[in-house]
Amino acid sequence: MARNGDTRIEWDENFFQTAMRDPRVERLQDNAGETVQAKARASAPVDSGDYRDGIVIEHVDAEYRRVTRVVGTDEKTLLIEAKTGNLARALKAAKK
């Protein structure tokens, strides 16, 4: 039986470089981002529509993968998020 410190794991770095950047994996991320974006836009408070229309998807390259983010680009986003938590609720609702 292995004891604490007896187990050694060697990761294959090439796997992470290729598998996590596979177009199919990126499409899964994009689908999840689009779901969150749709839920956030549907529940966004609308005055002028700038906040709702400013909820967009952006991609950021990380070490092993491309990250999909749903962000608000309107200048009032932080204020609205602080009061409503719209993006956080949309993310939580998309997990269900």
N, C-alpha and C positions, 0 to 999 in steps of 0.2 A: 504494500500500500504506500502510495506517495505521501511524503510528509511535507510540511511547509518548506518551501524553498527548493524542493526536489524536482519540480516541474519547470521545463523550459519550453517556450513557444517561439518559433521563428516564423514571422509573417512574410509572405511573398508580396513584396512591394509592387511588383508588376501587375498582380491581380487587381490591386486597388487602383492603379493608374489606368487600367483598361476597363475593368468591369463597371466602375463608378462613372466613367465617362461614356459608356455605351449609349447610343441614341435611344434605346428602349428604356433605359433607366432615366434618362433625361426627360423622356416623354411622360413617364410616370410622375416625375416631379412637377412637370408643367401642368399635367391634369389636376394634381392636387392644388397647385397654385391657382389655377383657373376656377376651381370649386370655391376656394376661400375668397377670391376676388368677387365672384358672382354673389356669394352670401353677404360680403361686406357692402357691396354696392346696393343690394336689395334692401338692406337694413340701415343704410346711411341716412342721417338726417339731411333734408334738402331745404336749403334756403335759396341759394343761387345755382346750386348744382356743381359748383367748383370742387367741393370736397369729394362728392361722389365720383365725378369724372376724373379726379386726380388719384383714385385708387388704381394702381397699375402693378404689373408684374415686371420685375427686373431680374437679371441674371448676374451673378458674381462668380468669378473663378476662384475656387479654393485650391488647396494643395492637391487633393485627390479627386475632386468632383466640381461640377458646376452647381451652384446653389441657386434655387429659385426663391425669390422673396416677393411678398405682396406688401407694397409700401404706399403711403399717401404722399403725394407731391404738392398738394395745395399748402399755401402758407399757414392756413388755419388748422392743419391736421393735428398738431400736438395739442392744441386747445380742445378740439372736438374729441380727440381720443382720451384726454384727461377727464372729460366730463361724461363721455358715453361708453368708452371701451369697445367701440364698434369692431375694430380689427381683431382684437383679442377674442371677442364673442364669436366672430365669424370663423376664426381658426378653431376654436373649441367645437363649434357646430359642425365643421367639416370633418372632424375626427370621428363623429358618430356614424 
